[in-house]
Amino acid sequence: MQNGASSLIFLVVLIGLFYFMLIRPQKRRVQEHAELVNSISLGDKVITIGGMHGTVRALGDDQIELEIAPGTTVRFVKSAISRRLTEELGEGSTPDQSE
């Protein structure tokens, strides 16, 4: 009986560790990405998951049009947006470059 109880306790601890180390952080990342996608507005500078930089020119229910060069727009699924540059860099500012 002692061996069965210790195995059960070990299994419960392992499942709890698995939940707190893997499942919970992943849910948080998914929620943060959904909030990012829903907060995008016209004129925001964004980067897609493929690394394409662009400025938001049109928004649809599940699609977004990005201007990647003057006069060139491409359409993406909203979930393809990886991050917003407008928050990271102020208008007209550039990141510091070390020499």
Residue, then its C-alpha position, 0 to 999 in steps of 0.5 A: m500500500q505504501n508503494g501505491a500511495s507514493s506513486l500516486i503522490f508522484l504522479v499528482v506532483l508531476i501533473g501539477l509541475f507539467y501544468f505550471m511549467l507548460i500549459r499555463p504559460q502557453k495559455r497566457r501567450v495565446q491570450e496576449h497574442a489575441e489581445l495584440v491582434n484585437s488592438i491593432s489599428l490603422g497606421d500601426k507598424v507591425i511585423t508578421i510571423g514571417g518577418m515582413h514589416g509593414t504599416v496597417r492600411a486596412l482591417g477586416d474581420d479576419q484579414i489585414e492589409l499591410e503596406i510593405a513599400p510605397g504603393t505595395t499592399v499585401r493581405f494577411v490573416k490577422s493571426a499572422i501579426s507577430r508584434r507591433l513596432t509602434e509601441e516599441l519605437g516612438e515615431g521618428s526614433t531609431p534603436d541605438q546602434s553600438e559600434 
